[in-house]
Amino acid sequence: MELAYYSDYAVRLVNTEEPTRNKDGLTSVEAVRELFGPSSQAARRATDADVTRFRSVRARLRAVFDAADSGDQTHAVDLLNSLLLEFPVSPQISGHDHLDDEGRPRWHMHLADHPSNATAGYAAIAAMGLAFHLTEFGVDRLGLCQAAPCRNAYLDTSTNRSRRYCSDRCATRANVAAYRARKRLETERSESTGRSAETAQATTERTDG
């Protein structure tokens, strides 16, 4: 498993909240366990206490995306480094469930679950995955959706670094809104031009009269 894969852990956690809409999907231990995925052993260690701890980590991860999105790369890295120091990972070489054509293990790096609690384990994996993505592709590849009021986090993997939205749905919604805004502006300009022409004509008629 590629280590950059773990960066999705950070995105999933950050996007459990929609601050501009006052929505929070992280309200129960079941919601915490769902973040790990159905096959994760670490999810079984989650307790009600992890809900509050997960929210704290979520706020810190969102701050990383906020800093990156605003162009403050140094601050984004500093914030991520603080998470890496607080939640260290335990890398291991693994070959489970990955066999080649001859039945031999396909060895790869794996981040082992942290033994202390569910939050520590998840935070360590999310922070390390995000760190690998950041150093591999650049800080500017961490973004927040530009389709207001969404602001979901995303990882830009486009070839030309052009991604601005978290999903096709948000991209479509933003494009439709932009199109309608242009049409309104065109209509207002047309009406303004028409009124100006009528005023000029009326002035000419009064002068001629």
Disulfide bonds with the S-S distance in Angstrom:
none
